[in-house]
Amino acid sequence: MVKIRLRRDGAKKAPYYTMVVADSRYPMDGRFIEKVGTYNPMTEPKQINLDADKIKEWIRKGAKPTDTAKALIAKAGIDLKEV
């Protein structure tokens, strides 16, 4: 199954996340299909940069966002109900 999930990047005690589309069998920080956004929790306010078109396209193709990814997508103002 294809999932939209967060991939941890950054240094120790300074996380930086990339939202990716990946096969659920791949490791969390392993191979991915496509990068669809970023999330930086260390800045104030927290930065969320997502590509709404790519996310909606992948959801139409059957990708399922994880709970955390779904929360960040909603926080960014992307409405998944219209997909």
Secondary structure, 3 states (H helix, E strand, C coil): CEEEEEEEEEECCEEEEEEEEEECCCCCCCCCCEEEEEEECCCCCCEEEECHHHHHHHHHCCCEECHHHHHHHHHCCCCCCCC
